[in-house]
Amino acid sequence: MNLAKKVVDKMISGDAFSQWLGIEVLEITEGFCKLKMTVRDEMTNGFNIAHGGIAYSLADSCLAFAANADGIQAVSIETSISHT
C-alpha cells in the first residue's frame, strides 16, 4: 500500500463526519484526490437536491486528503466555493 493510501485511510478512520458522508476514495496520490459519495435523503435541501453544505463538505474532505497524502500534516487557511 502506498503512503498516500495509508495516510488517507488513517484520516478517514478518525473522521466521523467523512464516515457519515459515506465518502469513497476512488483515487489518491500526492496532491490529488478523487472521491465519490451517494447523496441520501437527509443530505438534501428544500429543492430535493444536495444541500450546498454537503457538496462543500465533500470538496473540503477531498482537499484535506490531497493536501495530506504526502504524510506531512496540513490544514487549509481559507477556502471558498461558488455555485454558479
Backbone torsions as a table, in degrees:
resi	resn	phi	psi	omega
1	MET	NA	134.1	-178.7
2	ASN	-78.5	165.9	-176.4
3	LEU	-59.5	-45.5	-178.0
4	ALA	-57.3	-45.2	179.8
5	LYS	-64.6	-41.8	178.1
6	LYS	-61.7	-45.2	-178.8
7	VAL	-62.1	-48.2	-177.5
8	VAL	-67.5	-39.6	175.5
9	ASP	-58.6	-42.1	178.2
10	LYS	-65.1	-43.9	179.6
11	MET	-61.2	-47.9	-178.1
12	ILE	-64.1	-37.2	-178.2
13	SER	-62.2	-25.0	178.8
14	GLY	-106.0	11.4	-173.6
15	ASP	-117.9	89.6	-176.8
16	ALA	-60.8	-33.8	-178.6
17	PHE	-68.6	-45.8	177.0
18	SER	-62.4	-35.1	176.2
19	GLN	-64.9	-43.4	178.7
20	TRP	-61.7	-38.2	177.6
21	LEU	-63.4	-25.9	-178.2
22	GLY	79.0	31.6	-177.8
23	ILE	-62.0	135.9	172.8
24	GLU	-119.0	126.2	178.9
25	VAL	-83.5	117.5	178.6
26	LEU	-89.6	-37.0	-178.7
27	GLU	-155.6	137.0	177.1
28	ILE	-144.6	126.7	171.9
29	THR	-141.1	171.0	179.6
30	GLU	-58.1	117.6	178.1
31	GLY	82.0	4.9	-179.3
32	PHE	-142.3	137.3	177.6
33	CYS	-147.0	139.2	175.8
34	LYS	-128.8	121.4	-176.8
35	LEU	-120.6	164.9	167.8
36	LYS	-146.3	158.0	175.2
37	MET	-156.0	158.1	176.1
38	THR	-97.4	128.7	177.2
39	VAL	-79.2	120.2	179.7
40	ARG	-97.0	165.0	-177.5
41	ASP	-52.8	-41.2	-177.3
42	GLU	-72.7	-2.8	178.7
43	MET	-101.6	1.6	-175.8
44	THR	-97.1	159.2	178.3
45	ASN	-98.9	-168.1	-178.5
46	GLY	-65.5	-14.7	176.4
47	PHE	-95.6	6.3	-179.8
48	ASN	61.7	35.1	172.2
49	ILE	-124.5	167.3	-178.4
50	ALA	-55.5	129.0	174.9
51	HIS	-61.0	141.8	-179.7
52	GLY	-56.1	-33.5	178.8
53	GLY	-66.1	-30.1	176.8
54	ILE	-70.0	-46.5	178.1
55	ALA	-60.4	-42.8	179.4
56	TYR	-64.8	-40.0	179.7
57	SER	-62.5	-40.4	177.2
58	LEU	-63.1	-44.5	178.7
59	ALA	-63.2	-40.4	-179.4
60	ASP	-65.2	-41.3	177.0
61	SER	-64.8	-40.6	178.9
62	CYS	-61.3	-44.5	177.3
63	LEU	-60.1	-45.8	-178.5
64	ALA	-62.0	-44.2	-179.1
65	PHE	-65.4	-44.1	179.9
66	ALA	-64.9	-41.5	-177.0
67	ALA	-69.7	-26.2	-177.0
68	ASN	-102.7	-0.7	-173.7
69	ALA	-62.8	-18.0	179.0
70	ASP	-86.9	-0.5	177.6
71	GLY	89.9	-1.1	177.5
72	ILE	-100.9	122.4	-175.2
73	GLN	-63.3	129.6	179.5
74	ALA	-142.3	147.2	173.3
75	VAL	-132.1	159.0	178.0
76	SER	-82.9	151.2	175.6
77	ILE	-97.4	-42.5	179.9
78	GLU	-150.4	132.7	176.2
79	THR	-136.3	159.7	175.5
80	SER	-151.3	163.5	178.1
81	ILE	-142.6	146.1	179.0
82	SER	-123.7	129.4	179.5
83	HIS	-104.5	65.3	-179.1
84	THR	-113.8	NA	NA
